[in-house]
Amino acid sequence: FEENPILYCEVCDTAVHQICYGIATIPEGDWVCRACTGVSTRTTHKSLEPRACCLCTVPRGALKPTSCGKWCHLFCSNWLPETYVPDAAAQEPVEGIEDLAPARFQMTCTVCRTRDGACIQCSHGKCIASVHPMCAFLTGQHRMEERGVPGEEWCEYLSYCVKHSKIRNESTRASHSHGNKLEAPQVAEEGEEQEPGLERGQRRHQMQEEQGQRQVQERK
């Protein structure tokens, strides 16, 4: 859209929307993302040492500084219930990194197979499949839903593993063919593992004090 154009960083070639990334005004000359600020535009994409997101293993991308001196993708911060951005216009700094539940860093991502960064879990029933939000998005196989109510300042984020993404996609197609509204499944399938995991809290009240109080609890 004209009111929200895409800009490309002259150093790392990352593409962002002006409003989504918090760019107040578009410069007349070269534009560089926050992660490349201070880096010469003559630096080639291949020779650049990329900054790392502290929440996943994917290099580069739309990174923003955190309040604790690290960097993270805005996308990753949106999908973790503990993290938030108090300044919606500037979209930085990302807060809540130090409040992340320790258990998130002990989970193995089902995509990159590492324990680096913080994971979220499948929103289906008691499924405990874990994944980095960015890893899930890049595969194109994980269903990721953002649910909000018009006029309300909150949004619920739901992510599903590959298995339950297929189930929900099939349910959606079947529901649409019958003209019915899809209801989110709440009960685990028969034979589903009942191991403890992290609860998925209701997502994203935009009020800062509520966001700071959100914590992930162990599922009993």
matplotlib code that plots the C-alpha trace (Angstrom):
import matplotlib.pyplot as plt

x = [0.0, 1.2, 0.8, 3.0, 5.7, 8.4, 12.0, 15.1, 18.2, 21.1, 23.5, 21.7, 18.8, 16.2, 12.7, 10.3, 7.1, 7.6, 4.9, 5.5, 9.2, 8.6, 10.2, 9.0, 10.1, 11.6, 15.1, 15.9, 19.1, 20.0, 18.1, 19.7, 17.8, 18.5, 20.8, 23.0, 23.1, 26.7, 27.7, 29.0, 26.6, 29.6, 29.7, 28.5, 25.7, 28.0, 30.8, 28.4, 28.6, 24.9, 23.5, 21.8, 18.2, 18.3, 15.0, 15.7, 18.5, 17.5, 20.2, 19.4, 15.8, 13.8, 15.8, 15.2, 17.2, 15.9, 16.0, 18.6, 21.2, 20.4, 18.6, 15.5, 13.1, 9.9, 8.1, 9.6, 8.6, 5.0, 4.6, 6.1, 3.6, 6.2, 7.7, 6.2, 7.0, 5.8, 6.4, 4.0, 5.2, 9.0, 8.5, 11.4, 12.9, 11.6, 10.8, 10.3, 13.3, 14.5, 11.0, 10.9, 10.2, 13.4, 11.6, 11.4, 15.2, 15.2, 12.9, 14.1, 12.8, 11.2, 12.4, 16.1, 16.6, 18.4, 17.8, 19.1, 16.5, 13.0, 10.3, 6.5, 4.3, 1.5, -1.9, -3.8, -5.1, -2.2, 0.2, 3.7, 5.5, 7.8, 9.2, 10.8, 8.2, 10.4, 11.3, 7.6, 6.8, 9.7, 8.7, 5.3, 3.9, 2.8, -0.6, -0.2, -3.3, -3.8, -7.2, -8.5, -11.8, -12.5, -12.2, -10.4, -6.7, -5.6, -4.8, -4.5, -1.7, -2.2, 0.4, 0.1, 2.6, 2.7, 0.4, -2.3, -1.9, -3.0, -5.9, -7.0, -6.6, -8.8, -11.3, -11.3, -11.9, -14.7, -16.3, -16.2, -17.8, -20.7, -20.8, -20.0, -17.6, -14.6, -14.3, -10.9, -10.3, -9.8, -9.5, -6.4, -6.8, -7.1, -3.6, -2.1, 0.9, -0.1, 3.4, 3.6, 4.4, 3.9, 0.4, -0.5, -1.9, -4.4, -2.3, -1.4, -3.3, -1.7, -1.6, 2.0, 1.2, -0.8, 1.8, 4.5, 2.5, 2.0, 3.9, 3.9, 2.9, 3.6, 0.6, -0.7]
y = [0.0, 3.5, 4.5, 1.5, 1.0, -1.6, -0.5, -2.6, -2.3, -1.2, -3.4, -6.7, -6.4, -7.1, -5.9, -4.3, -2.3, 1.2, 1.2, -2.5, -1.7, 1.7, 3.9, 7.5, 9.0, 7.6, 9.0, 10.5, 8.5, 5.0, 3.3, 0.8, -1.4, -1.0, -4.0, -2.5, 1.0, 2.2, -0.4, 1.0, 0.6, -0.6, -3.8, -6.7, -9.0, -12.0, -10.4, -9.0, -10.7, -10.9, -10.1, -13.0, -13.1, -14.2, -16.0, -18.2, -19.5, -17.6, -15.0, -11.5, -10.4, -7.6, -7.3, -4.8, -4.0, -5.3, -3.6, -6.0, -5.3, -8.1, -8.3, -10.2, -10.4, -8.5, -11.5, -13.7, -11.2, -11.2, -14.9, -15.2, -14.2, -12.7, -10.2, -7.0, -3.6, -0.6, 1.9, 0.9, 3.7, 3.0, -0.7, -0.8, -1.7, -5.2, -5.8, -9.0, -11.0, -11.5, -12.6, -15.6, -18.9, -20.9, -23.9, -22.2, -22.4, -26.1, -27.2, -28.6, -26.9, -29.6, -27.7, -26.7, -29.4, -27.1, -25.7, -22.3, -19.6, -19.7, -22.0, -21.9, -25.0, -26.4, -24.8, -28.0, -29.6, -31.1, -31.4, -30.4, -30.1, -27.1, -24.8, -21.4, -19.0, -18.0, -21.6, -22.5, -19.6, -20.3, -24.0, -23.0, -26.1, -24.7, -23.1, -19.8, -17.9, -14.3, -13.7, -10.4, -8.6, -5.4, -2.4, -4.4, -3.8, -7.4, -10.3, -14.1, -16.0, -19.7, -21.9, -25.6, -28.4, -30.0, -32.8, -30.6, -28.0, -30.6, -31.5, -27.9, -27.2, -30.2, -29.1, -25.6, -26.8, -29.1, -26.3, -23.9, -26.4, -26.6, -22.9, -23.3, -21.4, -23.4, -23.8, -24.2, -27.7, -27.9, -31.6, -33.7, -36.6, -40.1, -41.4, -38.0, -37.6, -36.0, -34.8, -31.4, -28.5, -24.7, -23.2, -20.9, -17.8, -15.5, -13.3, -9.7, -7.2, -4.1, -2.4, -2.5, -3.3, -6.4, -7.6, -7.3, -9.5, -12.4, -15.5, -19.0, -21.7, -25.4, -27.3, -29.7]
z = [0.0, -0.7, 3.0, 4.0, 1.4, 1.5, 2.1, 1.5, 3.6, 1.5, 3.5, 4.2, 1.7, 4.4, 3.2, 5.7, 5.7, 6.9, 9.5, 10.6, 11.3, 12.9, 10.3, 11.0, 7.7, 4.5, 3.9, 0.5, 0.2, 1.3, 4.1, 6.5, 9.0, 12.8, 12.8, 10.1, 11.5, 11.4, 8.8, 5.5, 2.6, 0.6, 2.7, 0.6, 1.7, 1.6, 3.7, 6.3, 9.8, 10.6, 14.0, 15.7, 17.0, 20.6, 20.2, 17.1, 14.9, 11.7, 10.8, 9.5, 8.9, 10.5, 13.8, 16.5, 19.7, 23.0, 26.4, 27.6, 24.9, 22.5, 19.1, 18.0, 15.1, 15.6, 14.3, 17.0, 19.7, 18.5, 19.0, 22.5, 25.2, 27.5, 25.0, 23.8, 22.3, 24.4, 21.6, 18.8, 16.6, 16.8, 17.3, 19.7, 22.1, 22.6, 26.3, 28.3, 27.0, 30.6, 31.7, 29.3, 31.0, 31.3, 30.0, 26.6, 26.2, 27.1, 24.3, 21.0, 17.9, 15.6, 12.5, 13.2, 15.8, 18.2, 21.7, 20.8, 21.3, 22.8, 21.5, 21.5, 21.5, 19.4, 20.4, 19.8, 23.0, 25.0, 22.1, 23.3, 19.9, 20.1, 17.5, 17.0, 15.6, 12.7, 11.9, 11.8, 9.5, 7.0, 6.5, 5.2, 6.8, 10.2, 10.5, 12.3, 13.3, 14.6, 16.1, 17.2, 17.7, 15.7, 18.1, 20.8, 21.6, 21.9, 19.7, 20.3, 18.5, 17.8, 16.2, 15.2, 14.6, 11.1, 12.2, 13.7, 10.9, 8.4, 10.6, 11.0, 7.3, 6.4, 9.0, 7.6, 4.0, 5.2, 7.3, 4.4, 2.1, 4.5, 5.2, 8.9, 11.1, 12.3, 16.0, 17.6, 18.9, 22.7, 23.4, 22.8, 20.4, 21.7, 22.5, 22.5, 24.9, 28.2, 29.2, 30.9, 28.8, 28.7, 28.8, 26.0, 27.7, 26.0, 23.8, 23.5, 25.6, 24.2, 27.6, 28.9, 32.5, 31.5, 29.0, 31.7, 34.1, 31.6, 32.5, 31.2, 33.7, 33.6, 32.3, 35.0]

ax = plt.figure().add_subplot(projection="3d")
ax.plot(x, y, z, "-o")
ax.set_aspect("equal")
plt.show()
